[in-house]
Amino acid sequence: MSKTVLFWFRNDLRINDNPGINFSSKKGLVFPIYIHDEKSKIGSASKLWLHNSLLSLDKSLNNNLNFFIGNSLDIILSLCEKYNIQNVVWNKSFEPKSIEIDSKIESALGKKNVAVDKFNASLLWEPESILKGDGTPYKVFTPFYRKGCLLFSSEPRKPVKITKHLDIFTPDQRNSINTLGLSDGKKWNGELIKHWDIGEVNATNKLEKFIKNGLSGYKKKRDFPAGQNNSMLSPHIHFGEISVNQIWHEIKKYPEDKDSDHFLSEVGWREFSYYLLYHFRNLPEDNFQKKFDKFPWKYDEKLYDLWKKGLTGFPIIDAGMRQLWETGYIHNRVRMIVASFLVKNLQIHWHYGRDWFWECLVDADLASNSASWQWVAGSGADAAPYFRIFNPVLQSKKFDPNGEYIRKYVPELSKTEAKFIHSPWEKENNEYIEPIIDLKSSREKALLFYNQISKS
Ligand SMILES: Cc1cc2nc3c(=O)[nH]c(=O)nc-3n(C[C@H](O)[C@H](O)[C@H](O)COP(=O)(O)OP(=O)(O)OC[C@H]3O[C@@H](n4cnc5c(N)ncnc54)[C@H](O)[C@@H]3O)c2cc1C
């Protein structure tokens, strides 16, 4: 009888360039499982994505993916015992809690003489392998990426193709995906997910489409939210429907003047976020720069709620927050503008912004979300300087000059002339919501607070 290998899917929901699956396929029958840990704090939009992504993966496995809900350690141990499994394989997660859980599972399996094989399927470079000359981790993006990754490390591995046909082990019974309860949330009634084509095949198609239509010109045009020069691959990357290695090697086929290097450096920011999370495990909670512990944050529920609903009176902010609610995504430039507004103009702690993004983003990612919120707040590693307070009106004029993006998400302004679309309150008989805050005085107050903590 052929040996059975238990393969545990996590954020690697694909068959291609999946080193763990590739390894398992050579060892014997593959028993593919997915475990949803109820204690994992996954946001509502991500749950919807995950549900659909698992459906797609299950289909590519001819409906042979086995779903479990509960504690990963208990489930894996009991499956090994029940089916006499001697080898468990998974792709590593680089999030602090998962690292802890993995090591507990590995040691429990070791005690039962079950072999464990782990692979890296989600990062171009493993965080522990990149350190400065003095043995400490980098804290600044450019030297991390240009020196640590590009200069001193080997090129990211080439994508692996499944070398052998996948022979699947089928257990006596199989739980339905519905036991995971991922699509129960009534929040969007499935509307949000209609904006996306989910799954491995769609992710690869999206990369191809981006290379054809968006890569050339990415450097200049990526900041324009109404444009077509962003890949929108982030949720596919987060759930592992496409590997960063596949992206890297596809993009590398194009010369620098096609903006390939610039695009890859943005993927490099994702690497940096994971790197920071790996080396500074409290990044999702604690200010990276301790002086920010003294910042006198305010919490105003009403203002927070208006920000969440996209009812601030500032069209670019409202468009961004409504794009988030409607589609589970915000354009990167607009993420920076809405985040700066929350933490600097409203002086609401970045934790509140982090939490709302976590709930609503389909690409909600512990590393990128934590690092990016800290970057905007100024408290992060290599963060935006505290005095860089985005002016939503100027940003809007610069990056959405004709108000195309605003009109799409704020229908009340669809007929407003371009000269008033960024600041409708300047119009006589303004019918749009009045701004909830004065930009100038809130900016000055933030600067004052920032100056105080900088001196202390
Ligand atoms: C406040 C805030 C919160 C954010 N939260 C998240 C999050 O939860 N999940 C997430 O994936 N990204 C997050 N980002 C980063 C960035 O906005 C998104 O990755 C990007 O907008 C995704 O769109 P795209 O795929 O079209 O990006 P593209 O411009 O096409 O970039 C390609 C890929 O590079 C990576 N990337 C690009 N920019 C960044 C960046 N600044 N930081 C990290 N990775 C990047 C992403 O994986 C992205 O898919 C956040 C940014 C801000 C300012």
The ligand as a Tripos MOL2 file, in Angstrom:
@<TRIPOS>MOLECULE
LIG
   53    58     1     0     0
SMALL
NO_CHARGES

@<TRIPOS>ATOM
      1 C1         -3.0580   51.9270    6.0320 C.3       1 LIG1
      2 C2         -2.6790   50.8350    5.0690 C.ar      1 LIG1
      3 C3         -3.0860   49.5260    5.3020 C.ar      1 LIG1
      4 C4         -2.7270   48.5050    4.4020 C.ar      1 LIG1
      5 N1         -3.1540   47.2200    4.6510 N.ar      1 LIG1
      6 C5         -2.7920   46.2110    3.8120 C.ar      1 LIG1
      7 C6         -3.2400   44.8820    4.0400 C.ar      1 LIG1
      8 O1         -3.9180   44.5700    5.0200 O.2       1 LIG1
      9 N2         -2.8790   43.9270    3.1280 N.ar      1 LIG1
     10 C7         -2.1020   44.2120    2.0330 C.ar      1 LIG1
     11 O2         -1.8150   43.3030    1.2310 O.2       1 LIG1
     12 N3         -1.6380   45.4630    1.8200 N.ar      1 LIG1
     13 C8         -1.9630   46.4710    2.6540 C.ar      1 LIG1
     14 N4         -1.5180   47.7420    2.4130 N.ar      1 LIG1
     15 C9         -0.5160   47.9510    1.3410 C.3       1 LIG1
     16 C10        -1.0590   48.3170   -0.0450 C.3       1 LIG1
     17 O3         -1.9710   49.3760    0.0420 O.3       1 LIG1
     18 C11        -1.7210   47.1520   -0.7670 C.3       1 LIG1
     19 O4         -0.8780   46.0390   -0.7640 O.3       1 LIG1
     20 C12        -2.0220   47.5140   -2.2420 C.3       1 LIG1
     21 O5         -2.8460   48.6320   -2.2900 O.3       1 LIG1
     22 C13        -2.7030   46.3440   -2.9160 C.3       1 LIG1
     23 O6         -3.1210   46.6910   -4.2070 O.3       1 LIG1
     24 P1         -2.4440   46.0550   -5.4810 P.3       1 LIG1
     25 O7         -2.4210   44.5710   -5.3410 O.co2     1 LIG1
     26 O8         -3.1200   46.6290   -6.6750 O.co2     1 LIG1
     27 O9         -0.9750   46.6090   -5.3750 O.3       1 LIG1
     28 P2          0.1520   46.7760   -6.4900 P.3       1 LIG1
     29 O10         0.5040   48.2000   -6.5660 O.co2     1 LIG1
     30 O11        -0.2260   46.1090   -7.7550 O.co2     1 LIG1
     31 O12         1.3910   46.0360   -5.8110 O.3       1 LIG1
     32 C14         1.6650   44.6440   -6.0050 C.3       1 LIG1
     33 C15         1.7450   43.9180   -4.6830 C.3       1 LIG1
     34 O13         2.8020   44.4230   -3.8860 O.3       1 LIG1
     35 C16         2.4280   44.4080   -2.5020 C.3       1 LIG1
     36 N5          2.4130   45.7890   -2.0020 N.ar      1 LIG1
     37 C17         2.2550   46.9150   -2.7170 C.ar      1 LIG1
     38 N6          2.3610   48.0100   -1.9250 N.ar      1 LIG1
     39 C18         2.5740   47.5420   -0.6670 C.ar      1 LIG1
     40 C19         2.7800   48.1720    0.5880 C.ar      1 LIG1
     41 N7          2.8220   49.4880    0.7340 N.pl3     1 LIG1
     42 N8          2.9740   47.3900    1.6840 N.ar      1 LIG1
     43 C20         2.9750   46.0410    1.5700 C.ar      1 LIG1
     44 N9          2.8000   45.3940    0.3850 N.ar      1 LIG1
     45 C21         2.5990   46.1310   -0.7090 C.ar      1 LIG1
     46 C22         1.0430   43.7890   -2.4350 C.3       1 LIG1
     47 O14         1.1530   42.4220   -2.1760 O.3       1 LIG1
     48 C23         0.4980   44.0590   -3.8250 C.3       1 LIG1
     49 O15        -0.5040   43.1640   -4.2230 O.3       1 LIG1
     50 C24        -1.8960   48.7970    3.2860 C.ar      1 LIG1
     51 C25        -1.5040   50.1300    3.0560 C.ar      1 LIG1
     52 C26        -1.8890   51.1290    3.9230 C.ar      1 LIG1
     53 C27        -1.4290   52.5300    3.6690 C.3       1 LIG1
@<TRIPOS>BOND
     1     1     2 1
     2     2     3 ar
     3     2    52 ar
     4     3     4 ar
     5     4     5 ar
     6     4    50 ar
     7     5     6 ar
     8     6     7 ar
     9     6    13 1
    10     7     8 2
    11     7     9 ar
    12     9    10 ar
    13    10    11 2
    14    10    12 ar
    15    12    13 ar
    16    13    14 ar
    17    14    15 1
    18    14    50 ar
    19    15    16 1
    20    16    17 1
    21    16    18 1
    22    18    19 1
    23    18    20 1
    24    20    21 1
    25    20    22 1
    26    22    23 1
    27    23    24 1
    28    24    25 2
    29    24    26 1
    30    24    27 1
    31    27    28 1
    32    28    29 2
    33    28    30 1
    34    28    31 1
    35    31    32 1
    36    32    33 1
    37    33    34 1
    38    33    48 1
    39    34    35 1
    40    35    36 1
    41    35    46 1
    42    36    37 ar
    43    36    45 ar
    44    37    38 ar
    45    38    39 ar
    46    39    40 ar
    47    39    45 ar
    48    40    41 1
    49    40    42 ar
    50    42    43 ar
    51    43    44 ar
    52    44    45 ar
    53    46    47 1
    54    46    48 1
    55    48    49 1
    56    50    51 ar
    57    51    52 ar
    58    52    53 1
@<TRIPOS>SUBSTRUCTURE
     1 LIG1         1 GROUP 0 **** ****
